[in-house]
C-alpha cells in the first residue's frame, strides 16, 4: 500500500512539473509575441526594443532546457 502511495505522489509531482513547464512555455511565447508586436508597431526597432527581444528570447531558450524528464 505504501509503495502505491509513493508511486502516486511521484506521478503527481511529475504531472505538476510538466504542467508548470507548459504554462511557462506558453507564457514565454505570449511574452515574446507581445514584445515583437509592440516593437514593430511603430515601424522601427530601437536599441531598447532589440535588448528586450534578445533578453526574452534568451530566457525562452533557457526555459526550453529546463523541460522536466520522465524518470
ABEGO torsion letter per residue (X at the ends): XAAAAAAAAAAAAAAAAAAAAAAAAAAAAAAAAAAAAAAAAAGBBBAAAAAAAAAAAAAAAAAAAABBBBX
